[in-house]
Amino acid sequence: MVRSTDALDRDVRLFVYRCIIETGQAPGVEEVGRGLDADASDVAASFRRLEADHVWVLAPGTTNLSMPAPFSTVPTPFWVETGKGSWWGGCVWEAFGIPPLVGADGTVFTFCPDCNEPMEFRIEGGNLQPAGGIVHFAVPALRWWENIVFT
Amino acid sequence: MLAFRSEEHVDRWCKLWRVPRGATMTLEQQFDLAVAWYDDMLDPDSGRRSPGDAEALFRKVGLRGDFWRLSE
């Protein structure tokens, strides 16, 4: 099937996120290529364009999805459990976004970096339930993509 | 961005690890921002959010000032 670059990027993005939501696993370029009837090299190029567009982060020097926001394929301090599945969130912002995105109630498990006390945030009926805590951003918004892992 | 128990915990952690003391938001602000940010993510026509659109979302949840600026 011949697609424009924009159409391929759209299809790749949607295929990847549907896989992550339905299976809990991020697909590789071969799997996406098979699913979309596209050449794996074209999918790899799409993965790189979507990284350049800040849709996700790839593991350095590879086309492996590392942080397909709001999900993370590598363990983080933000574990999200819902009735539809469980995932790592890339940060507290992303973790909070997962239950609404998958359309389920859920709980975000993390801990205070200062004292290591566990913290749990329950999301029910699309609302964050009252809880103690605060979110800190170390880096101003304009500089987030200088090193998105440290913000 | 990380969640802490309180501003006091942020201060202590930043000092210990020599991390710049940036900005804080409430959990509710963070949740509202996350919901709005990922709202159209599975929409086939959704594209990259412009800096102006992102700043509008920041303002919508009450985040104002230079720290939240995305336009050069």
Backbone of each chain as ProteinMPNN parsed JSONL, in Angstrom:
{"seq_chain_A": "MVRSTDALDRDVRLFVYRCIIETGQAPGVEEVGRGLDADASDVAASFRRLEADHVWVLAPGTTNLSMPAPFSTVPTPFWVETGKGSWWGGCVWEAFGIPPLVGADGTVFTFCPDCNEPMEFRIEGGNLQPAGGIVHFAVPALRWWENIVFT", "coords_chain_A": {"N_chain_A": [[0.846, -1.191, 0.0], [0.564, 2.171, -0.882], [1.381, 5.068, 0.816], [1.152, 8.494, 1.79], [3.784, 10.331, 3.399], [2.83, 11.708, 5.647], [0.42, 10.339, 6.099], [1.357, 7.781, 6.645], [2.821, 8.259, 8.997], [0.745, 9.019, 10.696], [-0.77, 6.616, 10.75], [1.108, 4.853, 11.803], [1.578, 5.984, 14.328], [-0.997, 5.718, 15.532], [-1.327, 2.926, 15.409], [0.764, 2.03, 17.022], [0.073, 3.127, 19.555], [-2.408, 1.911, 19.985], [-1.612, -0.75, 20.187], [-0.011, -0.645, 22.502], [-1.916, 0.069, 24.421], [-3.734, -2.027, 24.228], [-2.237, -4.37, 24.58], [-0.223, -3.868, 26.371], [2.35, -3.82, 25.578], [4.967, -2.31, 23.692], [5.148, -2.165, 20.206], [7.604, -3.322, 17.787], [9.377, -2.111, 14.833], [9.092, -4.057, 12.835], [6.786, -5.469, 13.535], [4.894, -3.425, 13.435], [5.096, -2.811, 10.754], [4.131, -5.201, 9.58], [1.518, -5.103, 10.551], [0.508, -2.862, 9.334], [0.87, -3.315, 6.695], [3.194, -2.311, 5.555], [6.498, -1.379, 4.53], [9.211, -2.337, 6.571], [11.446, -0.681, 6.724], [10.413, 1.757, 5.961], [8.665, 2.16, 8.075], [10.494, 2.369, 10.14], [11.728, 4.773, 9.454], [9.555, 6.404, 9.837], [9.182, 6.103, 12.607], [11.433, 7.525, 13.441], [10.89, 10.091, 12.454], [8.646, 10.694, 13.995], [9.794, 10.738, 16.477], [11.441, 12.977, 16.177], [9.453, 14.804, 16.059], [8.666, 14.92, 18.619], [6.782, 13.126, 19.567], [7.428, 10.716, 20.709], [10.149, 9.035, 22.45], [13.058, 7.409, 21.367], [15.135, 4.561, 22.149], [18.559, 5.327, 22.427], [20.271, 5.339, 19.337], [18.747, 3.345, 18.198], [15.641, 1.918, 16.924], [13.902, 1.328, 18.893], [11.123, 1.787, 20.94], [11.264, 3.904, 23.622], [10.198, 5.887, 25.339], [7.185, 6.187, 24.677], [5.209, 8.561, 24.962], [2.163, 8.876, 26.787], [3.321, 6.704, 27.978], [5.918, 4.498, 29.258], [8.457, 2.328, 28.258], [10.423, 1.396, 29.783], [11.19, 0.748, 33.207], [9.965, 3.122, 35.572], [9.616, 5.604, 38.218], [6.84, 5.648, 38.299], [4.14, 3.887, 38.41], [1.272, 2.616, 36.943], [-1.891, 1.404, 37.542], [-4.788, 0.036, 36.167], [-8.228, -0.905, 35.466], [-8.074, -1.854, 32.933], [-5.523, -2.537, 32.354], [-1.956, -2.324, 33.049], [0.71, -0.002, 33.289], [3.931, 1.604, 32.905], [4.348, 5.023, 33.597], [5.829, 7.896, 32.056], [6.438, 10.073, 33.659], [5.095, 11.998, 36.399], [3.145, 13.613, 35.293], [2.585, 12.278, 32.87], [1.816, 9.795, 33.88], [-0.552, 10.46, 35.229], [-2.063, 10.964, 33.02], [-2.666, 8.528, 31.887], [-4.854, 6.744, 32.935], [-7.256, 8.3, 32.181], [-6.794, 8.322, 29.412], [-6.933, 5.625, 28.612], [-9.46, 5.155, 29.343], [-10.363, 4.318, 31.915], [-10.788, 3.763, 35.451], [-8.162, 4.213, 37.839], [-4.984, 3.755, 39.553], [-2.182, 5.643, 40.477], [1.002, 4.837, 41.346], [3.659, 5.979, 43.213], [6.535, 7.546, 44.724], [7.74, 9.771, 47.244], [10.51, 11.605, 46.281], [12.192, 12.739, 48.112], [11.811, 11.67, 50.756], [11.185, 9.075, 50.322], [8.699, 8.023, 50.95], [5.867, 6.076, 50.14], [3.478, 7.067, 47.669], [0.153, 7.338, 46.617], [-2.134, 7.842, 44.056], [-5.413, 8.121, 43.343], [-7.631, 7.699, 40.668], [-10.833, 8.218, 39.832], [-13.852, 7.763, 38.125], [-13.077, 9.59, 36.238], [-11.973, 11.6, 37.693], [-9.492, 13.051, 39.803], [-8.89, 11.804, 42.954], [-9.016, 13.29, 46.223], [-5.827, 14.003, 47.589], [-2.665, 14.201, 49.267], [0.131, 16.22, 48.345], [2.476, 17.508, 45.887], [3.612, 18.828, 42.746], [6.743, 19.053, 41.196], [8.61, 20.922, 38.869], [11.705, 21.015, 37.498], [12.925, 22.251, 35.386], [12.499, 24.985, 33.166], [9.723, 25.327, 30.864], [10.447, 25.905, 28.183], [12.869, 24.696, 27.897], [12.529, 21.989, 28.122], [12.847, 19.987, 26.142], [15.535, 19.869, 25.779], [16.643, 17.922, 27.341], [14.645, 15.595, 27.8], [14.284, 13.594, 29.612], [15.125, 14.572, 32.024], [13.342, 16.712, 33.667]], "CA_chain_A": [[0.0, 0.0, 0.0], [1.342, 3.407, -0.951], [0.824, 6.124, 1.655], [1.986, 9.678, 1.935], [4.54, 10.32, 4.659], [1.934, 12.131, 6.739], [-0.545, 9.267, 6.374], [2.081, 6.689, 7.302], [3.118, 8.665, 10.378], [-0.518, 8.948, 11.45], [-1.125, 5.21, 10.943], [2.103, 4.271, 12.715], [1.292, 6.511, 15.675], [-2.215, 5.104, 16.064], [-1.088, 1.486, 15.579], [1.624, 1.845, 18.201], [-0.651, 3.391, 20.802], [-3.431, 0.871, 20.19], [-0.889, -1.937, 20.675], [0.4, -0.435, 23.901], [-3.111, 0.07, 25.275], [-4.407, -3.339, 24.213], [-1.369, -5.491, 24.968], [0.754, -3.461, 27.374], [3.689, -3.895, 24.99], [5.218, -1.435, 22.536], [5.592, -2.98, 19.074], [8.782, -2.905, 17.035], [9.071, -1.679, 13.462], [8.652, -5.2, 12.022], [5.381, -5.75, 13.866], [4.08, -2.332, 12.892], [5.089, -2.987, 9.296], [3.19, -6.278, 9.247], [0.16, -4.664, 10.874], [0.063, -1.799, 8.424], [1.238, -3.677, 5.332], [4.185, -1.313, 5.154], [7.884, -1.838, 4.6], [9.79, -2.033, 7.887], [12.361, 0.471, 6.638], [9.568, 2.96, 5.956], [8.169, 2.329, 9.445], [11.631, 2.856, 10.931], [11.868, 6.208, 9.152], [8.422, 7.064, 10.497], [9.522, 6.145, 14.043], [12.412, 8.598, 13.667], [10.205, 11.38, 12.257], [7.769, 10.941, 15.147], [10.669, 11.153, 17.574], [11.829, 14.37, 15.914], [8.263, 15.622, 16.305], [8.433, 14.843, 20.067], [5.689, 12.229, 19.932], [8.022, 9.725, 21.605], [11.609, 8.985, 22.525], [13.609, 6.089, 21.04], [16.392, 4.24, 22.802], [19.615, 5.899, 21.592], [20.879, 4.525, 18.288], [17.857, 2.252, 17.801], [14.239, 2.317, 16.696], [13.102, 0.788, 19.992], [10.387, 2.824, 21.657], [11.668, 4.006, 25.019], [9.159, 6.655, 26.022], [6.054, 6.602, 23.847], [4.4, 9.31, 25.933], [2.545, 8.994, 28.191], [3.833, 5.433, 28.491], [7.354, 4.255, 29.205], [8.728, 0.889, 28.139], [11.419, 1.08, 30.806], [10.625, 1.07, 34.526], [10.101, 4.478, 36.099], [8.972, 5.669, 39.54], [5.407, 5.925, 38.158], [3.433, 2.679, 37.987], [-0.154, 2.92, 36.814], [-2.749, 0.226, 37.443], [-6.188, 0.335, 35.851], [-9.003, -2.101, 35.168], [-7.793, -2.274, 31.56], [-4.123, -2.892, 32.2], [-0.983, -1.603, 33.871], [1.803, 0.538, 32.485], [4.788, 2.624, 33.49], [4.225, 6.364, 33.043], [7.143, 8.518, 31.932], [6.595, 11.028, 34.758], [3.796, 12.092, 37.071], [2.223, 14.187, 34.288], [2.175, 11.224, 31.949], [1.098, 8.768, 34.637], [-1.911, 10.958, 35.444], [-2.786, 10.961, 31.754], [-2.947, 7.176, 31.378], [-6.225, 6.268, 33.159], [-8.231, 8.925, 31.278], [-6.528, 7.953, 28.018], [-7.418, 4.273, 28.34], [-10.87, 5.119, 29.692], [-10.58, 3.454, 33.079], [-10.297, 4.224, 36.738], [-6.845, 3.639, 38.084], [-4.167, 4.284, 40.648], [-0.781, 5.923, 40.169], [1.875, 4.533, 42.489], [4.986, 6.577, 43.134], [7.048, 7.8, 46.075], [8.362, 11.086, 47.371], [11.956, 11.428, 46.09], [12.932, 13.242, 49.265], [11.748, 10.805, 51.943], [10.87, 7.709, 49.86], [7.374, 7.574, 51.372], [4.987, 5.765, 49.005], [2.351, 7.968, 47.406], [-0.81, 6.734, 45.698], [-3.131, 8.797, 43.57], [-6.542, 7.354, 42.788], [-8.433, 8.403, 39.675], [-12.126, 7.529, 39.776], [-14.878, 8.492, 37.387], [-12.457, 10.692, 35.507], [-11.532, 12.658, 38.612], [-8.437, 12.747, 40.775], [-9.415, 11.827, 44.317], [-8.18, 14.134, 47.087], [-4.595, 13.385, 48.09], [-1.642, 15.172, 49.593], [1.308, 16.196, 47.484], [2.729, 18.642, 45.009], [4.456, 18.425, 41.609], [7.846, 19.994, 40.96], [9.289, 20.958, 37.57], [13.013, 21.64, 37.723], [13.399, 22.943, 34.181], [11.452, 25.773, 32.497], [9.088, 24.638, 29.731], [11.157, 26.136, 26.925], [14.081, 23.862, 27.847], [12.216, 20.591, 28.416], [13.329, 19.031, 25.143], [17.002, 19.755, 25.774], [16.838, 16.598, 27.943], [13.28, 15.36, 28.275], [14.289, 12.662, 30.747], [15.303, 15.383, 33.229], [12.558, 17.943, 33.609]], "C_chain_A": [[0.885, 1.246, 0.0], [0.637, 4.482, -0.127], [1.718, 7.344, 1.551], [2.737, 9.552, 3.263], [3.645, 10.692, 5.83], [0.961, 11.018, 7.113], [0.142, 8.096, 7.082], [2.362, 7.042, 8.76], [1.865, 8.597, 11.247], [-0.86, 7.48, 11.757], [-0.169, 4.524, 11.918], [1.809, 4.701, 14.153], [0.08, 5.8, 16.286], [-2.022, 3.604, 16.317], [-0.275, 1.232, 16.844], [0.835, 2.047, 19.483], [-1.755, 2.369, 21.049], [-2.789, -0.414, 20.708], [-0.547, -1.792, 22.148], [-0.807, -0.533, 24.823], [-3.715, -1.329, 25.347], [-3.539, -4.466, 24.757], [-0.404, -5.147, 26.101], [2.179, -3.45, 26.841], [3.804, -2.926, 23.81], [5.738, -2.294, 21.377], [6.889, -2.443, 18.472], [8.401, -2.578, 15.599], [8.574, -2.842, 12.597], [7.169, -5.48, 12.262], [4.461, -4.668, 13.306], [3.986, -2.471, 11.373], [4.113, -4.072, 8.867], [1.75, -5.818, 9.463], [-0.382, -3.655, 9.892], [0.34, -2.118, 6.958], [2.197, -2.63, 4.756], [5.583, -1.903, 5.292], [8.5, -1.41, 5.946], [10.734, -0.841, 7.833], [11.576, 1.785, 6.589], [9.015, 3.24, 7.357], [9.294, 2.865, 10.343], [11.836, 4.357, 10.703], [10.748, 7.002, 9.822], [8.67, 7.177, 12.003], [10.457, 7.332, 14.317], [11.776, 9.977, 13.463], [9.328, 11.709, 13.466], [8.581, 11.276, 16.395], [11.082, 12.615, 17.398], [10.672, 15.318, 16.197], [7.831, 15.565, 17.773], [7.189, 14.045, 20.438], [6.204, 11.208, 20.935], [9.527, 9.837, 21.588], [12.029, 7.549, 22.21], [14.856, 5.839, 21.882], [17.523, 4.691, 21.88], [20.183, 4.906, 20.577], [20.017, 3.382, 17.796], [16.506, 2.828, 17.359], [13.342, 1.705, 17.768], [12.426, 1.928, 20.752], [10.765, 2.795, 23.131], [10.593, 4.723, 25.836], [8.103, 7.094, 25.016], [5.021, 7.283, 24.744], [2.906, 9.096, 25.701], [3.138, 7.716, 28.794], [5.361, 5.414, 28.468], [7.553, 2.747, 29.106], [9.813, 0.453, 29.117], [10.852, 1.489, 32.166], [10.951, 2.495, 34.96], [9.521, 4.483, 37.514], [7.449, 5.853, 39.47], [4.694, 4.724, 37.546], [1.932, 2.957, 38.023], [-0.927, 1.613, 36.665], [-4.171, 0.662, 37.161], [-6.915, -0.988, 35.626], [-8.731, -2.635, 33.774], [-6.342, -2.665, 31.336], [-3.245, -2.04, 33.086], [0.2, -1.187, 32.999], [2.716, 1.374, 33.384], [4.449, 3.952, 32.816], [5.594, 7.005, 33.02], [7.462, 9.485, 33.057], [5.216, 11.15, 35.403], [2.746, 12.664, 36.124], [1.68, 13.063, 33.395], [1.383, 10.133, 32.68], [-0.349, 9.19, 34.888], [-2.738, 10.89, 34.154], [-3.237, 9.58, 31.305], [-4.367, 6.693, 31.687], [-7.272, 6.963, 32.278], [-8.035, 8.496, 29.821], [-7.083, 6.567, 27.691], [-8.879, 4.105, 28.759], [-11.178, 4.218, 30.864], [-10.181, 4.187, 34.354], [-8.927, 3.599, 36.972], [-6.144, 4.291, 39.251], [-2.742, 4.478, 40.154], [0.025, 5.698, 41.445], [3.23, 5.18, 42.262], [5.498, 6.751, 44.565], [7.68, 9.18, 46.078], [9.876, 10.916, 47.226], [12.781, 11.883, 47.296], [12.964, 12.232, 50.397], [11.41, 9.348, 51.61], [9.536, 7.172, 50.377], [6.527, 7.24, 50.142], [3.858, 6.778, 48.898], [1.449, 7.274, 46.382], [-1.846, 7.773, 45.326], [-4.213, 8.025, 42.827], [-7.335, 8.24, 41.825], [-9.721, 7.601, 39.481], [-13.126, 8.39, 39.029], [-14.32, 9.691, 36.646], [-11.966, 11.826, 36.38], [-10.427, 12.158, 39.529], [-9.036, 12.844, 42.167], [-8.465, 12.619, 45.22], [-6.981, 13.365, 47.652], [-3.6, 14.494, 48.401], [-0.48, 15.075, 48.618], [1.381, 17.408, 46.598], [3.672, 18.168, 43.897], [5.507, 19.498, 41.358], [8.429, 19.816, 39.569], [10.608, 21.687, 37.778], [13.41, 22.563, 36.574], [12.252, 23.735, 33.545], [10.977, 25.106, 31.2], [9.889, 24.757, 28.433], [12.373, 25.224, 26.775], [13.799, 22.376, 28.063], [12.858, 19.634, 27.419], [14.841, 19.059, 24.95], [17.397, 18.402, 26.361], [15.525, 16.216, 28.594], [13.237, 14.398, 29.444], [14.463, 13.418, 32.07], [14.532, 16.685, 33.067], [12.116, 18.329, 35.013]], "O_chain_A": [[1.83, 1.355, 0.782], [-0.542, 4.771, -0.336], [2.907, 7.229, 1.257], [2.363, 8.764, 4.131], [3.7, 10.06, 6.885], [0.705, 10.779, 8.293], [-0.419, 7.497, 7.999], [2.164, 6.217, 9.652], [1.924, 8.167, 12.399], [-1.198, 7.145, 12.893], [-0.586, 3.719, 12.751], [1.795, 3.879, 15.07], [0.135, 5.338, 17.425], [-2.498, 3.076, 17.322], [-0.586, 0.338, 17.631], [0.917, 1.229, 20.399], [-2.012, 1.998, 22.194], [-3.354, -1.09, 21.568], [-0.768, -2.706, 22.942], [-0.731, -1.148, 25.887], [-4.157, -1.763, 26.411], [-4.058, -5.419, 25.337], [0.17, -6.043, 26.721], [3.112, -3.111, 27.567], [2.863, -2.75, 23.037], [6.675, -3.071, 21.56], [7.225, -1.268, 18.626], [7.249, -2.745, 15.197], [7.731, -2.643, 11.722], [6.402, -5.698, 11.324], [3.39, -4.959, 12.774], [2.923, -2.271, 10.786], [3.359, -3.895, 7.91], [0.87, -6.111, 8.654], [-1.587, -3.597, 9.646], [0.08, -1.295, 6.08], [2.028, -2.144, 3.638], [5.808, -2.819, 6.083], [8.327, -0.276, 6.391], [10.816, -0.071, 8.79], [12.027, 2.803, 7.115], [8.908, 4.392, 7.776], [9.058, 3.715, 11.202], [12.087, 5.109, 11.644], [10.957, 8.114, 10.308], [8.402, 8.218, 12.604], [10.29, 8.05, 15.303], [12.077, 10.919, 14.197], [9.272, 12.856, 13.907], [8.115, 12.009, 17.266], [11.072, 13.392, 18.354], [10.878, 16.485, 16.53], [6.777, 16.086, 18.138], [6.606, 14.26, 21.5], [5.512, 10.868, 21.895], [10.108, 10.614, 20.831], [11.439, 6.594, 22.715], [15.548, 6.777, 22.28], [17.456, 4.463, 20.672], [20.531, 3.777, 20.923], [20.497, 2.528, 17.051], [16.268, 4.035, 17.411], [12.135, 1.579, 17.56], [13.069, 2.898, 21.15], [10.603, 1.776, 23.802], [10.144, 4.235, 26.873], [8.118, 8.234, 24.553], [4.08, 6.649, 25.221], [2.437, 9.13, 24.563], [3.42, 7.666, 29.991], [6.004, 6.194, 27.766], [6.883, 1.981, 29.8], [10.084, -0.74, 29.255], [10.115, 2.47, 32.261], [12.054, 2.997, 34.745], [8.987, 3.468, 37.962], [6.828, 6.181, 40.481], [4.65, 4.565, 36.326], [1.402, 3.467, 39.011], [-0.649, 0.816, 35.769], [-4.703, 1.549, 37.829], [-6.297, -2.052, 35.599], [-9.12, -3.76, 33.461], [-5.975, -3.081, 30.237], [-3.723, -1.147, 33.786], [0.626, -1.916, 32.103], [2.326, 1.794, 34.474], [4.28, 4.002, 31.597], [6.437, 6.701, 33.864], [8.631, 9.699, 33.377], [4.275, 10.472, 34.99], [1.588, 12.245, 36.151], [0.471, 12.932, 33.2], [0.398, 9.615, 32.153], [-1.265, 8.376, 34.773], [-3.962, 10.772, 34.199], [-4.099, 9.466, 30.434], [-5.05, 6.258, 30.76], [-8.104, 6.28, 31.68], [-9.008, 8.329, 29.085], [-7.64, 6.359, 26.614], [-9.468, 3.043, 28.557], [-12.134, 3.444, 30.827], [-9.355, 5.1, 34.339], [-8.585, 2.58, 36.372], [-6.639, 5.244, 39.854], [-2.168, 3.605, 39.503], [-0.246, 6.3, 42.484], [3.872, 4.954, 41.236], [4.952, 6.168, 45.502], [8.101, 9.688, 45.039], [10.473, 10.149, 47.982], [13.924, 11.462, 47.473], [14.031, 11.96, 50.948], [11.355, 8.497, 52.497], [9.27, 5.977, 50.251], [6.472, 8.031, 49.2], [3.352, 7.279, 49.902], [1.93, 6.698, 45.406], [-2.365, 8.491, 46.18], [-3.954, 7.366, 41.819], [-7.663, 9.384, 42.14], [-9.695, 6.457, 39.027], [-13.233, 9.592, 39.268], [-15.012, 10.69, 36.45], [-11.587, 12.886, 35.882], [-10.426, 11.007, 39.968], [-9.627, 13.865, 42.519], [-7.253, 12.617, 45.006], [-7.11, 12.236, 48.125], [-3.691, 15.595, 47.857], [-0.147, 13.995, 48.129], [0.466, 18.231, 46.56], [4.436, 17.222, 44.086], [5.203, 20.69, 41.313], [8.709, 18.696, 39.142], [10.622, 22.847, 38.188], [14.139, 23.535, 36.769], [11.148, 23.209, 33.402], [11.741, 24.41, 30.532], [9.987, 23.793, 27.673], [12.853, 25.001, 25.663], [14.735, 21.584, 28.176], [13.359, 18.58, 27.81], [15.376, 18.372, 24.08], [18.379, 17.8, 25.926], [15.305, 16.473, 29.777], [12.261, 14.381, 30.194], [14.002, 12.958, 33.115], [14.995, 17.628, 32.425], [11.439, 19.342, 35.191]]}, "seq_chain_B": "MLAFRSEEHVDRWCKLWRVPRGATMTLEQQFDLAVAWYDDMLDPDSGRRSPGDAEALFRKVGLRGDFWRLSE", "coords_chain_B": {"N_chain_B": [[9.392, 15.646, 35.705], [8.363, 15.466, 39.078], [6.529, 14.004, 41.821], [6.065, 15.231, 45.055], [5.809, 15.114, 48.674], [5.371, 17.585, 49.864], [6.014, 21.186, 49.679], [8.171, 21.632, 51.336], [9.532, 19.217, 51.207], [10.303, 19.298, 48.545], [12.088, 21.473, 48.581], [14.133, 20.477, 50.261], [15.046, 18.252, 48.846], [15.907, 19.39, 46.424], [18.012, 20.946, 47.331], [19.73, 19.001, 48.404], [20.409, 17.462, 46.141], [21.332, 19.329, 44.451], [19.676, 20.392, 42.517], [18.064, 22.659, 40.377], [15.716, 24.839, 41.884], [12.682, 24.798, 40.661], [9.522, 25.225, 39.408], [6.338, 24.744, 40.99], [3.295, 22.851, 40.935], [-0.115, 22.192, 41.812], [-1.472, 18.938, 42.615], [-3.953, 18.691, 41.476], [-3.902, 20.599, 39.427], [-1.925, 19.398, 37.853], [-3.188, 17.005, 37.15], [-5.435, 17.952, 35.72], [-4.111, 19.189, 33.615], [-2.859, 16.983, 32.438], [-5.063, 15.471, 31.568], [-6.188, 17.211, 29.665], [-4.033, 17.423, 27.936], [-3.623, 14.884, 26.79], [-6.007, 14.378, 25.654], [-6.836, 14.294, 22.92], [-5.275, 12.383, 21.842], [-5.632, 9.863, 20.625], [-6.978, 10.499, 18.426], [-7.269, 10.356, 14.979], [-6.647, 12.605, 13.488], [-5.186, 14.234, 15.094], [-2.471, 16.373, 15.731], [0.921, 17.574, 16.156], [1.072, 19.603, 18.999], [0.994, 23.109, 18.939], [3.372, 25.575, 20.177], [1.918, 27.794, 21.092], [-0.648, 26.722, 21.506], [-0.067, 24.89, 23.51], [0.769, 26.618, 25.539], [-1.646, 27.851, 25.987], [-3.067, 25.799, 27.169], [-1.592, 25.556, 29.525], [-2.201, 28.025, 30.714], [-4.923, 27.648, 31.058], [-5.08, 25.862, 33.176], [-4.13, 27.422, 35.137], [-1.403, 28.052, 35.133], [0.968, 30.377, 34.932], [3.322, 32.854, 33.727], [6.901, 33.311, 33.172], [8.204, 30.861, 33.399], [6.595, 28.957, 32.246], [6.572, 29.52, 29.613], [6.654, 28.841, 26.129], [7.172, 29.879, 23.7], [9.647, 31.316, 21.659]], "CA_chain_B": [[8.639, 16.209, 36.817], [8.2, 14.472, 40.151], [5.562, 14.332, 42.869], [6.625, 15.262, 46.4], [4.775, 15.209, 49.707], [5.078, 18.994, 50.165], [7.041, 22.142, 49.258], [9.342, 21.415, 52.199], [10.263, 18.071, 50.658], [10.92, 19.775, 47.295], [13.241, 22.313, 48.959], [15.205, 19.648, 50.813], [15.562, 17.395, 47.764], [16.646, 20.235, 45.468], [19.27, 21.342, 47.973], [20.578, 17.812, 48.537], [20.875, 16.985, 44.836], [21.753, 20.505, 43.675], [18.748, 20.545, 41.39], [17.464, 23.986, 40.445], [14.338, 24.924, 42.384], [11.923, 25.304, 39.524], [8.157, 25.653, 39.721], [5.469, 23.671, 41.467], [1.861, 22.953, 40.683], [-0.873, 21.267, 42.653], [-1.82, 17.67, 41.965], [-5.154, 18.917, 40.669], [-3.455, 21.262, 38.195], [-1.223, 18.418, 37.038], [-4.167, 16.072, 36.596], [-6.225, 18.656, 34.694], [-3.231, 19.384, 32.459], [-2.66, 15.676, 31.795], [-6.303, 15.108, 30.86], [-6.31, 18.058, 28.474], [-2.891, 17.193, 27.045], [-3.76, 13.611, 26.073], [-7.418, 14.232, 25.291], [-7.064, 13.98, 21.498], [-4.121, 11.61, 21.406], [-6.011, 8.745, 19.766], [-7.709, 11.061, 17.293], [-6.411, 10.231, 13.785], [-6.255, 13.905, 12.932], [-4.443, 15.065, 16.036], [-1.092, 16.609, 15.314], [1.75, 18.14, 17.217], [0.51, 20.825, 19.58], [1.877, 24.264, 18.743], [3.72, 26.213, 21.451], [0.822, 28.654, 21.53], [-1.728, 25.878, 22.034], [0.396, 24.336, 24.789], [0.719, 27.701, 26.53], [-3.06, 28.082, 26.317], [-3.437, 24.765, 28.145], [-0.972, 25.935, 30.805], [-2.996, 29.118, 31.303], [-6.235, 27.106, 31.427], [-5.006, 25.235, 34.507], [-3.625, 28.414, 36.089], [0.061, 28.175, 35.123], [1.315, 31.617, 34.24], [4.66, 33.353, 34.003], [7.958, 32.979, 32.216], [8.602, 29.452, 33.518], [5.723, 28.14, 31.409], [6.61, 30.046, 28.248], [7.19, 27.919, 25.135], [7.502, 30.635, 22.498], [10.951, 31.997, 21.745]], "C_chain_B": [[8.271, 15.119, 37.812], [7.151, 14.949, 41.154], [6.246, 14.218, 44.23], [5.486, 15.382, 47.409], [4.415, 16.663, 49.993], [6.21, 19.865, 49.623], [8.328, 21.952, 50.066], [10.193, 20.249, 51.666], [10.945, 18.453, 49.338], [12.19, 20.553, 47.63], [14.425, 21.45, 49.405], [15.867, 18.813, 49.72], [16.387, 18.213, 46.765], [18.009, 20.632, 46.037], [20.239, 20.164, 48.025], [21.203, 17.429, 47.202], [21.317, 18.112, 43.913], [20.953, 20.623, 42.381], [18.145, 21.939, 41.49], [16.027, 23.922, 40.97], [13.524, 25.587, 41.282], [10.572, 25.823, 39.949], [7.364, 24.449, 40.207], [4.039, 23.919, 40.997], [1.158, 21.955, 41.601], [-1.126, 19.973, 41.874], [-3.02, 17.853, 41.051], [-4.802, 19.607, 39.358], [-2.777, 20.253, 37.267], [-2.195, 17.434, 36.387], [-4.97, 16.735, 35.476], [-5.387, 18.871, 33.428], [-3.034, 18.069, 31.701], [-3.894, 15.269, 30.989], [-6.42, 15.909, 29.566], [-5.226, 17.729, 27.446], [-3.086, 15.953, 26.186], [-5.173, 13.37, 25.539], [-7.614, 13.758, 23.846], [-5.992, 13.043, 20.938], [-4.47, 10.47, 20.449], [-6.875, 9.202, 18.595], [-6.804, 10.977, 16.053], [-5.892, 11.569, 13.273], [-5.45, 14.761, 13.897], [-3.002, 15.203, 15.562], [-0.301, 17.182, 16.466], [1.143, 19.458, 17.691], [1.496, 21.973, 19.393], [2.252, 24.835, 20.111], [2.593, 27.087, 21.985], [-0.323, 27.858, 22.127], [-1.332, 25.289, 23.394], [0.349, 25.41, 25.879], [-0.715, 27.999, 26.942], [-3.544, 27.041, 27.328], [-2.837, 25.078, 29.516], [-1.818, 27.013, 31.498], [-4.335, 28.597, 31.809], [-6.215, 26.464, 32.813], [-4.327, 26.162, 35.522], [-2.124, 28.55, 36.155], [0.443, 29.381, 34.285], [2.742, 32.022, 34.584], [5.692, 32.777, 33.057], [8.346, 31.5, 32.249], [7.827, 28.579, 32.54], [5.694, 28.619, 29.968], [7.247, 29.021, 27.312], [7.571, 28.616, 23.84], [8.822, 31.337, 22.703], [10.752, 33.507, 21.856]], "O_chain_B": [[7.916, 14.002, 37.436], [6.921, 16.148, 41.309], [6.92, 13.228, 44.517], [4.353, 15.708, 47.053], [3.268, 16.953, 50.333], [7.234, 19.356, 49.166], [9.431, 22.095, 49.539], [11.423, 20.307, 51.681], [12.044, 17.979, 49.049], [13.243, 20.32, 47.035], [15.562, 21.664, 48.985], [17.091, 18.684, 49.675], [17.445, 17.769, 46.318], [19.016, 20.653, 45.33], [21.424, 20.312, 47.726], [22.39, 17.108, 47.137], [21.635, 17.886, 42.745], [21.489, 20.914, 41.312], [17.752, 22.361, 42.577], [15.235, 23.074, 40.561], [13.664, 26.78, 41.013], [10.478, 26.75, 40.753], [7.671, 23.302, 39.884], [3.643, 25.047, 40.705], [1.764, 21.005, 42.096], [-1.007, 19.927, 40.649], [-3.097, 17.247, 39.983], [-5.33, 19.255, 38.303], [-3.014, 20.247, 36.059], [-2.042, 17.078, 35.219], [-5.16, 16.148, 34.41], [-5.892, 18.75, 32.312], [-3.043, 18.049, 30.47], [-3.777, 14.781, 29.865], [-6.713, 15.355, 28.506], [-5.473, 17.753, 26.24], [-2.759, 15.956, 24.999], [-5.485, 12.29, 25.038], [-8.467, 12.91, 23.584], [-5.823, 12.925, 19.724], [-3.683, 10.149, 19.558], [-7.432, 8.382, 17.866], [-5.681, 11.482, 16.082], [-4.81, 11.639, 12.688], [-5.071, 15.885, 13.566], [-2.404, 14.253, 15.057], [-0.78, 17.266, 17.597], [0.756, 20.308, 16.889], [2.689, 21.825, 19.657], [1.543, 24.614, 21.093], [2.342, 27.117, 23.19], [-0.906, 28.261, 23.133], [-2.153, 25.201, 24.307], [-0.064, 25.139, 27.006], [-0.981, 28.353, 28.09], [-4.326, 27.351, 28.226], [-3.488, 24.889, 30.543], [-2.11, 26.927, 32.69], [-4.83, 29.035, 32.847], [-7.208, 26.512, 33.538], [-3.99, 25.741, 36.628], [-1.6, 29.103, 37.122], [0.257, 29.39, 33.068], [3.299, 31.593, 35.595], [5.408, 31.887, 32.257], [8.77, 30.949, 31.233], [8.347, 27.572, 32.058], [4.865, 28.16, 29.182], [8.257, 28.406, 27.654], [8.217, 28.021, 22.978], [9.094, 31.883, 23.772], [11.726, 34.254, 21.939]]}, "name": "protein", "num_of_chains": 2, "seq": "MVRSTDALDRDVRLFVYRCIIETGQAPGVEEVGRGLDADASDVAASFRRLEADHVWVLAPGTTNLSMPAPFSTVPTPFWVETGKGSWWGGCVWEAFGIPPLVGADGTVFTFCPDCNEPMEFRIEGGNLQPAGGIVHFAVPALRWWENIVFTMLAFRSEEHVDRWCKLWRVPRGATMTLEQQFDLAVAWYDDMLDPDSGRRSPGDAEALFRKVGLRGDFWRLSE"}
